[in-house]
Each structure stands twice: as structure tokens, then as C-alpha cells.
């Protein structure tokens, strides 16, 4: 571990290598689509660099330099602002509806997805709030049982408000990531085990309800249980993803040599990018990529374990959990061990908002690591 005002260089290196991975695969996947749609083979790659990587590195550096106590102070306001932006996606002219979902804001020449920023602002808020509740419990041990109950109820209310906003945006994937991350933070904050069991039961009921309320989610679940169901309809995506994964073999077909990216595999630049990595870089490339995320997990949780205060510890746990959960849910859905989720692969998938907020999260993690 670094310490003495120096960041965790291993975490920093793992993130930079993941970014390079992302640039290489986006350059490969997007060239034909970019040429076909816009008459220029590098439009999407340039867009990812100019509106994702470069501003992401800038805000990541700012997050690395900012005082952590200011994050605690601003946490409620950041979350409130994010919730307002989430509500604004339903406004005419400002909100943008794509693929049947209201998830984007059009701000001048930019398109922003507020739900991506919610992953970070909610983690910051939850770390601040849980850290303060733990401190209160230590001061007043005789009110421990009452305070734990109040904490659980308040946690459920806040998560419920966020869940409603995401539900009306048809963004169950982001809700799932936020709920899993929040549950991990709550469990590791020192709350009673029965609280976590109750949260798991409530979350399971919520998942069942979401599946029943939306027919397409039920179809996805049925296809997950039986991949041969509707192979040319709802099952087409996972079928083509598995074809791409299997085609790569050990060493892959070679960078730029994917066949599935030519209109066969849906969302090849975003949700399905891992399948293209497997096709072009093979099992070797997939193992290297997964190893980089495991290194990220190791360093992130080591930063949390060695953090000197509860807020920093919970913040590091939250950021690490969010990015790693999202990565392995995406990978799991591409190899059919999890249902299709529509979740992008961190640092790799095409999308400026997601990349920007992920690099902000890394900046905060490196900021915390300076004080270990």
C-alpha cells in the first residue's frame, strides 16, 4: 500500500490498463458501425476519448485532490441534485427517450445519463450517513436496539425513493447495482445480521415484482433458464453472445477480426463488448481482463480495510463493490451464467457518462489511499 500522500499505484495501473483495453476494443468494434452510420471510421472512438476518457481523467484528478471532509459535507446536496436530474428526464425537450426508456438529459450538445452519476452520489451519501449512525450508536449504547431499527427503516425509505425513480425510467439494471452495493455497505458497516437477512428477503421480493411487472424481463428470465426458447427473438442476443465467446478459442481471432460485430451481436459496443473481447482476444484476453478486475477488487478492499475512519472505509467499500459487481454481472450475462442485464462493462463499454463517473470513483479511491 502506498501511504505518505502517495496513491495506490497498483490500483492506478490496473485502471489505466483497463482504459487501454477499452480504447483498443472500441476502436475495433466501432470502425465499421462508424463508417456505415457517419461516414468516418473513428467517430465513436473519438467521441469516447473526447467525451469520456479525457474529461474522466480530469474529474478523476479533481476527485483525487478534493478534501474528503468536503465530500461528507456535500453528500446530501449531491444526492438531492442527482435525484432532481433523474426527475428531469421526463420533461419534454430536455429529457430524451430511447429504446422505450427515459434515461437521458440533453444539455446543449451533450447527452447525460443521470442514473450513472447516481451510483456514485448514492454511495457517497450512504457512506456519510452510515458512518454517522455508527458514531451515534457508540455514544449511546443503551439505545442500540432502537437506533438499529431506525437505521434500517431510514435505509429502506431512501433506497425506496431511489428505486421508484429508476423504476419509472425502466432502469432496473441500475437499480439492481445500486441495491446490491447499498446492501454490501450496510452489511459491512456493523449492523446486525438479521438486518441484512431482512434486506435480502425484501430485495428478492422486489426482484420478483419487477420481473412480473414487465413482460420482457420475464421473457429474459425464461430464456436464461432455457436458452433454446425463442432463439430468433428474445433469445437471439445471448445466443449470438455465446457464438462470439466460443469463436475466440484460446488466443482469439485477432484484434479487429470479429465477425459478430457486423450486425449479428446486438449492443456490441456497450453491453456486449465482453463477448467481442472473447472473440478477438480469446480466453487469454478474457482471463487478463478478469484478472485486472480482481486486482481492482483486491486493492479497493485493502484500501477500505486500512482506512483510518469509518466514512473512508465505507466509501472505499461502496465504490469498489459498485464497479466490481457491475463488471461481473456484465461478464456473467455474456457467458449465460446470469440473465441478460443491460449493464455496461466498467472502463470498457462505450458511453461517456458511465466512464466519467467510474473515473471519478477511482479518483476518490486513490484519494483515500493517500492517507493509509
C-alpha positions as CSV (number, residue, x, y, z in Angstrom):
1,X,0.0,0.0,0.0
2,X,1.3,3.5,-0.9
3,X,0.6,5.9,2.0
4,X,2.5,9.1,2.9
5,X,0.4,11.2,0.5
6,X,1.1,8.8,-2.4
7,X,-1.8,7.0,-4.2
8,X,-2.1,3.2,-4.6
9,X,0.0,2.8,-7.8
10,X,-1.3,-0.8,-8.4
11,X,-4.9,0.3,-8.4
12,X,-3.9,3.2,-10.7
13,X,-2.1,0.9,-13.1
14,X,-4.9,-1.6,-13.2
15,X,-7.4,1.2,-14.1
16,X,-5.1,2.6,-16.8
17,X,-4.7,-0.9,-18.4
18,X,-8.5,-1.3,-18.4
19,X,-8.8,2.0,-20.1
20,X,-6.3,0.9,-22.8
21,X,-8.3,-2.3,-23.2
22,X,-11.4,-0.2,-23.7
23,X,-9.8,2.0,-26.3
24,X,-8.5,-1.0,-28.3
25,X,-11.8,-2.8,-28.3
26,X,-13.9,0.3,-29.1
27,X,-11.6,1.1,-32.0
28,X,-12.1,-2.4,-33.3
29,X,-15.8,-2.7,-32.8
30,X,-16.9,0.8,-33.7
31,X,-15.0,1.2,-37.0
32,X,-17.5,-0.5,-39.3
33,X,-20.5,1.0,-37.5
34,X,-19.0,4.4,-37.5
35,X,-18.2,4.2,-41.2
36,X,-21.6,2.9,-42.1
37,X,-23.6,5.4,-40.0
38,X,-21.4,8.5,-40.1
39,X,-19.0,8.1,-43.0
40,X,-16.0,8.1,-40.7
41,X,-14.3,5.0,-39.2
42,X,-13.2,6.7,-35.9
43,X,-16.2,8.9,-34.9
44,X,-17.3,6.7,-32.0
45,X,-13.7,6.2,-30.8
46,X,-13.1,9.9,-30.9
47,X,-16.4,10.5,-29.1
48,X,-15.4,8.1,-26.3
49,X,-12.0,9.7,-25.9
50,X,-13.2,13.3,-26.0
51,X,-16.4,13.0,-24.0
52,X,-15.4,10.0,-21.8
53,X,-11.7,9.4,-21.2
54,X,-10.3,12.9,-21.2
55,X,-13.0,14.6,-19.0
56,X,-13.0,11.5,-16.9
57,X,-9.3,11.8,-16.2
58,X,-9.8,15.5,-15.4
59,X,-12.6,14.9,-12.9
60,X,-10.8,11.9,-11.6
61,X,-7.8,14.0,-10.8
62,X,-10.1,16.6,-9.1
63,X,-11.7,13.8,-7.0
64,X,-8.1,12.7,-6.1
65,X,-7.3,16.1,-4.8
66,X,-10.5,17.1,-3.1
67,X,-10.7,17.0,0.7
68,X,-12.7,14.0,1.9
69,X,-14.5,16.0,4.6
70,X,-15.9,18.2,1.8
71,X,-17.5,15.1,0.2
72,X,-19.1,14.3,3.6
73,X,-20.4,17.9,3.8
74,X,-21.8,17.9,0.2
75,X,-23.1,14.4,0.2
76,X,-26.8,15.2,0.8
77,X,-26.8,18.1,-1.7
78,X,-25.1,15.9,-4.4
79,X,-27.7,13.2,-3.9
80,X,-30.6,15.7,-3.9
81,X,-29.2,17.3,-7.1
82,X,-28.9,13.9,-8.7
83,X,-32.5,13.0,-7.8
84,X,-33.7,16.3,-9.3
85,X,-31.8,15.4,-12.5
86,X,-33.4,11.9,-12.5
87,X,-36.8,13.5,-12.4
88,X,-35.9,15.9,-15.2
89,X,-35.5,13.1,-17.7
90,X,-39.4,13.0,-18.0
91,X,-39.6,16.7,-19.0
92,X,-40.2,17.5,-22.7
93,X,-37.4,18.9,-24.8
94,X,-34.8,18.3,-22.0
95,X,-35.5,14.5,-21.5
96,X,-34.6,12.1,-24.2
97,X,-36.4,8.8,-24.7
98,X,-34.5,6.0,-26.4
99,X,-35.3,2.3,-26.8
100,X,-38.5,2.8,-24.8
101,X,-36.8,4.3,-21.7
102,X,-36.5,7.8,-20.3
103,X,-32.9,7.9,-19.0
104,X,-31.1,10.7,-20.7
105,X,-30.9,14.5,-20.5
106,X,-30.0,16.7,-23.5
107,X,-27.9,19.6,-22.3
108,X,-26.8,21.7,-25.3
109,X,-24.6,19.4,-27.5
110,X,-24.2,16.8,-24.6
111,X,-26.3,13.8,-23.7
112,X,-26.1,12.9,-20.0
113,X,-27.4,9.8,-18.2
114,X,-28.2,10.9,-14.5
115,X,-28.6,7.3,-13.3
116,X,-24.9,6.7,-13.9
117,X,-23.9,9.5,-11.6
118,X,-26.4,8.2,-9.0
119,X,-24.2,5.2,-8.5
120,X,-21.5,7.4,-7.1
121,X,-23.6,10.1,-5.3
122,X,-25.7,7.5,-3.6
123,X,-22.5,5.7,-2.4
124,X,-21.1,8.9,-1.0
125,X,-24.3,9.8,0.7
126,X,-24.7,6.3,2.2
127,X,-21.1,6.2,3.4
128,X,-21.7,9.6,5.1
129,X,-25.0,8.6,6.7
130,X,-23.9,5.1,7.9
131,X,-20.7,6.4,9.3
132,X,-22.6,9.0,11.4
133,X,-25.1,6.4,12.6
134,X,-22.3,4.1,13.7
135,X,-20.8,7.0,15.7
136,X,-24.1,7.8,17.3
137,X,-24.5,4.1,18.4
138,X,-21.1,4.1,20.0
139,X,-22.1,7.2,22.0
140,X,-25.4,5.8,23.2
141,X,-25.1,2.0,23.5
142,X,-28.2,1.7,25.7
143,X,-30.3,2.9,22.8
144,X,-28.6,0.4,20.4
145,X,-31.6,-1.7,19.5
146,X,-33.8,1.4,18.9
147,X,-31.2,3.1,16.7
148,X,-30.6,0.0,14.7
149,X,-34.3,-0.2,13.9
150,X,-34.4,3.5,13.0
151,X,-31.3,2.9,10.7
152,X,-33.0,0.0,8.9
153,X,-36.2,1.9,8.3
154,X,-34.4,5.0,7.1
155,X,-32.2,2.9,4.8
156,X,-35.3,1.3,3.3
157,X,-37.0,4.6,2.8
158,X,-34.0,6.2,1.0
159,X,-33.5,3.2,-1.2
160,X,-37.2,3.1,-1.9
161,X,-37.2,6.7,-3.2
162,X,-34.3,6.0,-5.5
163,X,-35.9,2.7,-6.6
164,X,-39.2,4.4,-7.6
165,X,-37.4,7.0,-9.8
166,X,-35.3,4.3,-11.5
167,X,-38.4,2.0,-11.9
168,X,-40.3,4.7,-13.8
169,X,-37.2,5.1,-16.1
170,X,-37.3,1.4,-16.8
171,X,-33.8,1.2,-15.5
172,X,-34.0,-2.0,-13.4
173,X,-30.3,-2.8,-14.1
174,X,-29.0,0.4,-12.4
175,X,-31.5,-0.2,-9.5
176,X,-30.0,-3.7,-9.1
177,X,-26.4,-2.4,-9.0
178,X,-27.3,0.3,-6.5
179,X,-29.3,-2.0,-4.3
180,X,-26.5,-4.7,-4.2
181,X,-23.9,-2.0,-3.5
182,X,-26.0,-0.4,-0.8
183,X,-26.7,-3.8,0.8
184,X,-23.0,-4.6,0.8
185,X,-22.2,-1.3,2.5
186,X,-25.0,-1.7,5.0
187,X,-23.8,-5.3,6.0
188,X,-20.2,-4.2,6.3
189,X,-21.0,-1.1,8.4
190,X,-21.5,-3.2,11.5
191,X,-25.3,-3.5,11.5
192,X,-26.9,-6.7,12.9
193,X,-27.0,-9.8,10.7
194,X,-30.8,-10.0,10.9
195,X,-31.0,-6.6,9.2
196,X,-29.0,-8.0,6.2
197,X,-31.2,-11.1,6.0
198,X,-34.3,-9.0,6.0
199,X,-32.8,-6.7,3.3
200,X,-32.0,-9.8,1.2
201,X,-35.6,-11.1,1.6
202,X,-37.1,-7.7,0.7
203,X,-34.7,-7.4,-2.3
204,X,-35.7,-10.9,-3.5
205,X,-39.4,-9.9,-3.4
206,X,-38.6,-6.7,-5.2
207,X,-36.8,-8.6,-8.0
208,X,-39.8,-11.0,-8.4
209,X,-42.2,-8.0,-8.5
210,X,-40.1,-6.2,-11.2
211,X,-39.9,-9.4,-13.3
212,X,-43.7,-9.9,-13.1
213,X,-44.5,-6.2,-13.8
214,X,-42.5,-6.2,-17.1
215,X,-43.2,-9.0,-19.6
216,X,-39.8,-8.5,-21.3
217,X,-38.0,-9.2,-18.0
218,X,-40.0,-12.4,-17.5
219,X,-39.0,-13.4,-21.1
220,X,-35.3,-12.7,-20.3
221,X,-35.6,-14.9,-17.2
222,X,-37.3,-17.7,-19.1
223,X,-34.6,-17.5,-21.8
224,X,-31.9,-17.7,-19.1
225,X,-33.4,-20.9,-17.7
226,X,-33.9,-22.3,-21.2
227,X,-31.6,-20.7,-23.8
228,X,-33.3,-22.5,-26.7
229,X,-36.6,-20.6,-26.1
230,X,-37.3,-18.1,-28.9
231,X,-33.7,-18.3,-30.5
232,X,-34.6,-15.7,-33.1
233,X,-36.4,-13.4,-30.7
234,X,-35.6,-12.6,-27.1
235,X,-33.0,-15.4,-27.0
236,X,-31.1,-14.1,-30.0
237,X,-28.9,-11.8,-28.0
238,X,-27.5,-14.4,-25.7
239,X,-27.2,-16.9,-28.5
240,X,-25.0,-14.6,-30.5
241,X,-23.0,-13.6,-27.5
242,X,-22.2,-17.3,-26.8
243,X,-21.3,-17.7,-30.5
244,X,-18.8,-14.8,-30.2
245,X,-17.4,-16.1,-26.9
246,X,-16.9,-19.6,-28.3
247,X,-15.5,-18.4,-31.6
248,X,-12.4,-16.9,-30.0
249,X,-10.9,-20.1,-28.7
250,X,-7.7,-19.7,-26.7
251,X,-5.9,-16.8,-28.4
252,X,-8.8,-15.2,-30.3
253,X,-9.4,-14.4,-34.0
254,X,-7.2,-11.3,-33.7
255,X,-7.9,-7.7,-32.9
256,X,-10.3,-6.2,-35.4
257,X,-11.2,-9.7,-36.8
258,X,-14.6,-10.2,-35.0
259,X,-17.4,-11.4,-37.2
260,X,-20.2,-10.9,-34.7
261,X,-19.7,-7.1,-34.7
262,X,-21.0,-6.9,-38.2
263,X,-24.7,-6.6,-37.2
264,X,-25.0,-10.0,-35.7
265,X,-24.5,-9.2,-32.0
266,X,-26.8,-6.5,-30.5
267,X,-25.2,-3.7,-28.5
268,X,-21.7,-4.8,-29.4
269,X,-20.0,-1.6,-28.3
270,X,-21.8,-1.3,-25.0
271,X,-23.4,-4.2,-23.1
272,X,-22.0,-7.0,-25.3
273,X,-18.4,-5.7,-25.5
274,X,-17.0,-8.6,-23.4
275,X,-18.3,-11.1,-25.9
276,X,-16.3,-9.3,-28.6
277,X,-13.2,-9.3,-26.4
278,X,-13.5,-13.1,-26.1
279,X,-13.9,-13.4,-29.9
280,X,-11.0,-11.2,-30.8
281,X,-8.6,-11.9,-27.9
282,X,-9.8,-15.3,-26.9
283,X,-9.7,-17.0,-23.5
284,X,-6.3,-15.4,-22.8
285,X,-7.7,-11.8,-23.3
286,X,-10.7,-12.7,-21.1
287,X,-8.5,-14.0,-18.3
288,X,-6.3,-10.9,-18.4
289,X,-9.4,-8.7,-18.2
290,X,-11.0,-10.6,-15.4
291,X,-7.6,-10.6,-13.6
292,X,-7.5,-6.8,-13.8
293,X,-10.9,-6.5,-12.2
294,X,-9.8,-8.9,-9.5
295,X,-6.7,-6.7,-8.8
296,X,-9.1,-3.7,-8.6
297,X,-11.2,-5.7,-6.1
298,X,-8.1,-6.6,-4.0
299,X,-6.7,-3.1,-3.9
300,X,-10.1,-1.4,-3.3
301,X,-10.9,-3.6,-0.3
302,X,-7.4,-3.3,1.0
303,X,-7.8,0.5,0.9
304,X,-11.1,0.1,2.8
305,X,-9.5,-2.3,5.4
306,X,-6.6,0.1,6.2
307,X,-8.7,3.3,6.1
308,X,-8.4,5.3,9.3
309,X,-12.1,6.4,9.7
310,X,-15.5,4.8,9.1
311,X,-16.5,7.2,6.3
312,X,-13.4,6.5,4.2
313,X,-13.8,2.8,4.9
314,X,-17.4,2.6,3.8
315,X,-16.8,4.9,0.8
316,X,-14.0,2.6,-0.5
317,X,-16.2,-0.4,0.1
318,X,-19.1,1.2,-1.8
319,X,-17.0,2.4,-4.9
320,X,-15.2,-1.0,-5.2
321,X,-18.4,-3.0,-4.8
322,X,-20.3,-1.0,-7.4
323,X,-17.6,-1.3,-10.0
324,X,-16.8,-5.0,-9.4
325,X,-20.5,-6.0,-9.1
326,X,-21.2,-4.2,-12.4
327,X,-18.2,-5.9,-14.1
328,X,-19.0,-9.4,-13.1
329,X,-22.8,-9.1,-13.7
330,X,-22.0,-7.9,-17.2
331,X,-19.5,-10.8,-17.8
332,X,-21.8,-13.3,-16.2
333,X,-24.7,-12.3,-18.5
334,X,-22.4,-12.7,-21.6
335,X,-21.5,-16.2,-20.7
336,X,-25.1,-17.2,-19.7
337,X,-24.5,-17.8,-16.0
338,X,-26.7,-14.8,-15.3
339,X,-29.7,-13.3,-17.1
340,X,-29.1,-10.5,-19.6
341,X,-28.9,-7.3,-17.6
342,X,-28.2,-4.4,-19.9
343,X,-25.3,-3.3,-17.7
344,X,-22.2,-1.8,-19.3
345,X,-18.7,-3.2,-18.6
346,X,-16.8,-0.6,-16.5
347,X,-13.9,1.3,-18.2
348,X,-14.6,-0.7,-21.4
349,X,-18.1,-0.2,-22.8
350,X,-19.0,2.7,-25.0
351,X,-20.6,5.6,-23.1
352,X,-19.3,8.9,-21.8
353,X,-21.5,9.3,-18.6
354,X,-20.5,5.8,-17.3
355,X,-16.8,6.2,-18.0
356,X,-16.8,9.7,-16.5
357,X,-18.4,8.6,-13.2
358,X,-16.2,5.5,-13.0
359,X,-13.0,7.5,-13.2
360,X,-14.4,9.9,-10.6
361,X,-14.9,6.9,-8.3
362,X,-11.3,5.7,-8.9
363,X,-10.1,9.3,-8.1
364,X,-11.8,9.1,-4.8
365,X,-10.4,5.6,-4.1
366,X,-6.9,6.9,-4.8
367,X,-7.6,9.9,-2.6
368,X,-8.5,7.7,0.3
369,X,-5.3,5.6,-0.3
370,X,-3.1,8.6,0.2
371,X,-3.9,8.7,3.9
372,X,-3.2,5.0,4.7
